[in-house]
Amino acid sequence: MKKISIKPVWTIQGDESGTLSPRLIELLTAVHTQGSLLAACQVLGMSYRHAWDLVRSGEAHFNTTLLHMERGKGSTLSPLAEKLVWADLRIMARLQPILDSLSSELSHEIAKISSPGSSAFRLHASYGFSIEKLIEQLLEQGQSLARSYASSTAAAAALHDGDCEACGIHIPVGSQQTRALAHYTQWLQAPDLMLIDISTRRQGLMVAPGNPKKIYDLGDLTRDSVRFINRPADSGTRYLLEGLLGEQRIASAHIAGFEQSEATHASVAAFVASGLADAGFGLERPARYFQLDFIPMVNERYFLLCRESMLRHPVMQKTLAILADPDFKQSVNALPGYDSASSGTVTPLLEAFPALNEFTPAD
């Protein structure tokens, strides 16, 4: 199956100054990451002269400075350049899972036309960094895979309705587990469902470096000075947060920004890192990536679900082999907040979560 990659490109057009080159945004982002214009040029394979031409063109476009240069200290971005870079980072964080799903769908459609009769293994999954690594491995090994990132609810419903061969969802460990299982019960009634562990992961509060607002628990989110950024209403993380708030008798109406949402964990982290919010709730890995402080609150079990007969499918056999591979486990363990100790363990769903026997679909 053809590998298709879709990347967002955005430009700024002025009335008289023309259109800003998208390569300038790419260059400024590389300077932000690398710390100097020279290092950014090396990463991008761009000549130093061309880079300066882009910077000068951008400065003329905005009529202000974009880069400050100090001998021996590298390059620093101006306030405007920082705004451009953070806008680009938020765009990428928000759209990447969507674009990955669209790329996979397009590859699948092309394969159906170019190779009639061929069919890809359909995987619907809540987006996460360990499942992303698994999918990358499967694709690198030539597996025909049609992936679609969705909420845990949508992924579980797709498996129930026969729209995929396997789904990836997450269930909290601890006090919120029973509530989550009750929520998903209506889609998990098949007696032959098997659970394949991928990882455990940490969720908690993301706050600015140094925690200037002194946010240490969920109650601190209700202070008038604190601005919060949430996940969408249909996300498993939002459902988890609402359960934690209910457990502590904290009214979400008292949290400024609770109804404002970002599509992914990474875009929540980018939103906080760019100063548009003081706190968000999500995974530790994107918080660390954007150099935020992180207050862990709950662990989750991320796993695949499929019918028992599907375990014999070649893609599932390859999946189990990857999950058991020490190199894969090590790559997952390198992700902040992730643990692959149980990766590859296969358990009947009702054995993994006996509480499911206590619920009915009406619950």
C-alpha positions in Angstrom: 0.0 0.0 0.0 1.3 3.5 -0.9 2.5 5.6 2.0 0.9 9.1 1.8 1.9 12.0 3.9 -0.1 15.2 4.3 1.4 18.3 5.9 -0.3 21.6 6.6 1.1 24.7 5.0 0.0 28.2 6.0 1.0 31.6 4.7 0.3 35.2 5.5 -0.6 37.7 2.7 -0.4 41.4 3.0 -2.2 44.0 0.9 1.0 45.4 -0.6 3.8 43.2 0.8 2.8 40.0 -1.0 2.7 36.5 0.4 5.0 35.4 3.2 7.1 32.4 2.2 6.0 29.3 4.2 9.7 28.4 4.4 10.2 31.4 6.8 7.8 29.8 9.3 9.8 26.5 8.9 13.0 28.4 9.5 11.9 30.3 12.5 10.6 27.0 14.1 14.0 25.4 13.5 15.7 28.4 15.1 13.4 28.0 18.1 14.3 24.3 18.4 18.0 24.5 17.5 18.9 27.8 19.2 20.8 29.4 16.3 20.2 30.3 12.7 23.3 28.3 11.6 22.0 25.2 13.3 18.6 25.7 11.8 20.1 25.9 8.3 22.0 22.7 8.9 18.9 20.9 10.0 16.8 22.2 7.0 19.6 21.8 4.4 19.3 25.5 3.7 22.2 27.9 2.9 22.9 30.6 5.5 22.6 33.3 2.8 19.1 32.0 1.7 18.1 31.9 5.4 19.0 35.5 5.9 17.2 36.5 2.7 14.0 34.8 4.1 14.4 36.6 7.5 14.9 40.0 5.8 12.0 39.4 3.6 9.8 38.5 6.6 11.0 41.6 8.5 10.2 43.8 5.6 6.7 42.1 5.3 5.9 42.9 9.0 8.1 46.0 9.3 9.6 44.7 12.5 12.5 42.5 13.7 12.2 38.7 13.7 15.6 37.6 14.9 18.0 39.0 17.5 21.6 37.9 16.9 24.3 38.0 19.6 27.9 36.9 19.1 28.5 33.7 21.0 24.9 33.4 22.2 23.1 32.2 19.0 19.8 33.5 17.8 16.7 34.5 19.7 13.2 35.1 18.3 11.5 38.4 18.6 8.0 38.4 20.3 6.4 38.4 16.8 8.5 35.5 15.6 7.6 33.6 18.8 3.9 34.1 18.0 4.4 32.7 14.5 6.3 29.7 15.8 3.8 28.9 18.5 1.0 29.2 16.0 2.7 26.7 13.7 3.3 24.3 16.6 -0.3 24.5 17.7 -1.5 23.8 14.1 0.7 20.7 13.9 -0.3 19.5 17.3 -4.0 20.0 16.5 -4.0 18.5 13.0 -1.4 15.6 13.0 -3.7 12.8 14.1 -6.4 14.0 11.7 -4.0 14.2 8.8 -2.6 10.8 9.7 -6.1 9.3 9.5 -6.8 11.1 6.2 -3.5 9.8 4.8 -4.3 6.3 5.8 -7.9 6.5 4.3 -6.5 7.8 1.0 -3.8 5.1 0.8 -6.6 2.5 1.5 -8.8 3.9 -1.3 -5.9 4.0 -3.8 -5.0 0.4 -2.9 -8.6 -0.8 -3.5 -8.5 0.7 -7.0 -5.0 -0.3 -8.0 -5.2 -3.8 -6.4 -8.8 -5.0 -6.7 -9.7 -7.6 -4.1 -7.1 -6.5 -1.6 -8.2 -5.4 1.9 -6.4 -3.6 4.7 -6.7 -4.4 8.4 -8.9 -1.7 9.9 -7.8 -0.2 13.2 -9.7 2.5 15.0 -8.0 4.0 18.0 -7.9 6.8 20.4 -4.7 8.7 19.6 -1.7 8.1 21.9 2.0 7.9 21.6 2.5 4.2 22.2 -0.2 3.2 19.6 1.5 5.6 17.2 4.8 3.8 17.7 3.0 0.4 17.1 1.4 1.7 13.9 4.7 3.0 12.6 6.3 -0.4 13.2 3.5 -2.2 11.4 3.7 0.1 8.4 7.5 -0.1 8.3 7.1 -3.9 8.1 4.8 -3.6 5.1 1.5 -4.5 6.8 -1.6 -3.4 5.0 -3.2 -1.2 7.6 -6.1 1.3 7.5 -6.0 3.4 10.7 -8.4 5.9 11.9 -7.9 8.0 15.0 -11.0 8.8 17.0 -12.2 9.0 20.6 -12.3 5.9 22.7 -16.1 5.9 22.5 -16.0 6.1 18.7 -13.3 3.4 18.5 -15.2 1.0 20.7 -18.5 1.6 18.8 -16.7 0.9 15.5 -15.5 -2.5 16.7 -19.0 -3.3 18.0 -20.6 -2.3 14.7 -18.1 -4.3 12.6 -16.4 -1.2 11.1 -12.9 -2.3 12.2 -11.0 -5.4 13.1 -9.5 -4.0 16.2 -9.8 -0.8 18.3 -7.5 1.0 20.7 -9.0 2.5 23.9 -7.8 3.6 27.4 -9.3 2.9 30.8 -8.2 4.5 34.0 -6.6 2.6 36.8 -8.1 3.2 40.2 -11.2 5.0 41.4 -12.4 6.1 38.0 -12.2 2.6 36.4 -15.7 1.4 37.3 -17.3 4.6 35.9 -15.3 4.3 32.7 -16.3 0.6 32.2 -19.9 1.4 32.8 -19.7 4.1 30.1 -18.2 1.6 27.5 -20.3 -1.4 28.4 -22.8 -1.0 25.7 -20.0 -1.6 23.1 -18.2 -4.3 24.9 -20.9 -7.0 25.2 -19.3 -9.6 22.9 -18.2 -12.6 25.0 -15.2 -13.3 22.8 -13.5 -9.9 23.0 -9.7 -10.1 23.8 -7.6 -7.4 25.3 -4.0 -6.9 24.2 -2.0 -4.6 26.5 0.2 -1.9 24.9 1.2 0.4 27.8 0.2 2.2 30.8 0.4 6.0 30.7 0.0 9.0 33.1 -2.5 11.8 32.8 -2.5 15.0 34.9 -2.2 18.7 34.9 0.0 20.6 32.5 1.2 24.0 33.8 3.7 26.6 32.7 7.4 26.0 33.5 8.0 26.8 37.2 4.3 26.7 37.9 3.9 30.5 38.3 0.2 30.2 39.2 0.9 27.6 41.9 -1.5 25.0 40.5 -1.2 21.8 42.4 -4.6 20.1 42.3 -7.9 20.3 40.5 -9.3 22.7 43.1 -6.8 25.3 42.1 -8.4 25.5 38.6 -11.4 27.3 40.1 -9.4 30.3 41.1 -10.4 33.5 39.2 -6.8 34.1 37.9 -6.5 30.6 36.3 -7.3 30.0 32.6 -7.9 26.4 31.6 -7.9 24.6 28.3 -9.9 21.3 27.9 -10.2 18.4 25.6 -13.3 17.9 23.4 -16.6 16.8 25.0 -16.5 13.4 23.4 -12.9 12.5 24.4 -12.0 9.9 26.9 -9.6 12.4 28.7 -12.5 14.9 29.1 -14.7 12.1 30.5 -11.9 11.1 32.9 -11.5 14.7 34.1 -15.2 15.1 34.7 -15.2 12.0 36.8 -12.2 13.3 38.9 -14.0 16.6 39.4 -17.2 14.9 40.4 -15.2 12.7 42.9 -13.9 15.9 44.5 -17.2 17.7 44.3 -15.7 20.5 42.1 -18.2 22.2 39.7 -16.8 22.5 36.2 -18.8 25.7 35.8 -16.3 27.3 38.3 -13.4 26.6 36.0 -12.7 29.4 33.5 -12.2 27.9 30.0 -13.6 24.5 30.8 -15.8 24.6 27.7 -12.9 25.7 25.5 -11.2 22.7 23.9 -8.2 21.6 21.8 -8.4 18.5 19.7 -5.3 16.6 21.0 -3.1 16.2 24.0 -0.3 17.9 22.1 -2.4 20.9 21.1 -3.5 21.3 24.8 0.2 21.3 25.8 1.1 23.8 23.0 -1.8 26.0 24.0 -0.4 26.2 27.6 3.2 26.6 26.5 2.3 29.5 24.2 0.7 31.3 27.2 -2.9 31.2 26.0 -3.9 29.2 29.1 -2.4 28.5 32.5 -3.3 24.8 32.7 -4.6 21.9 30.8 -5.3 18.2 31.5 -3.7 15.5 29.5 -0.7 13.1 28.9 2.7 13.7 30.4 4.6 13.1 27.2 3.4 16.3 25.3 3.8 18.3 28.5 7.5 17.3 28.7 7.9 17.9 25.0 6.8 21.5 25.3 8.9 21.9 28.5 5.9 22.3 30.8 5.6 21.2 34.4 3.4 18.2 35.0 1.4 17.1 38.0 0.5 13.4 37.7 -3.0 12.4 38.8 -4.1 9.1 37.3 -2.6 6.1 35.4 -4.4 4.6 32.4 -4.2 1.2 30.7 -4.1 1.6 26.9 -4.9 -1.6 25.0 -6.3 -3.1 21.8 -9.5 -5.0 21.6 -10.4 -7.6 19.0 -12.5 -10.7 18.6 -10.7 -13.9 19.6 -10.7 -15.3 16.1 -9.0 -12.1 14.9 -5.9 -13.0 16.9 -4.9 -15.4 14.1 -5.0 -12.6 11.5 -1.5 -12.0 10.0 -1.6 -8.3 11.1 -2.5 -9.2 14.7 0.2 -11.9 14.7 2.7 -9.2 13.6 1.3 -6.8 16.2 1.8 -9.4 19.0 5.4 -9.9 17.8 6.1 -6.2 17.8 4.6 -5.7 21.3 6.8 -8.5 22.7 9.9 -7.1 21.1 12.3 -5.6 23.7 13.3 -2.8 21.3 9.7 -1.8 21.0 9.2 -1.9 24.8 12.3 0.2 25.3 11.0 2.8 22.8 7.7 3.1 24.7 9.5 3.3 28.1 11.5 6.2 26.7 8.2 8.2 26.4 7.7 10.3 29.5 4.8 8.8 31.6 4.7 5.5 29.7 5.4 2.0 30.8 5.4 -1.1 28.6 5.8 -3.8 31.3 2.6 -5.6 30.2 3.0 -4.9 26.5 1.8 -7.8 24.4 -0.2 -9.6 27.2 -3.4 -11.1 25.8 -6.3 -11.5 28.2 -10.0 -12.1 27.7 -11.7 -8.8 28.3 -14.1 -10.1 31.0 -11.1 -11.6 32.8 -9.2 -8.3 32.6 -12.2 -6.3 33.8 -14.5 -8.6 35.9 -16.7 -5.6 36.7 -18.0 -5.6 33.2 -20.1 -8.7 34.2 -22.0 -6.5 36.6 -23.2 -4.1 34.0 -25.9 -4.3 31.3 -26.1 -2.2 28.2 -28.8 -0.1 29.8 -26.3 1.0 32.5 
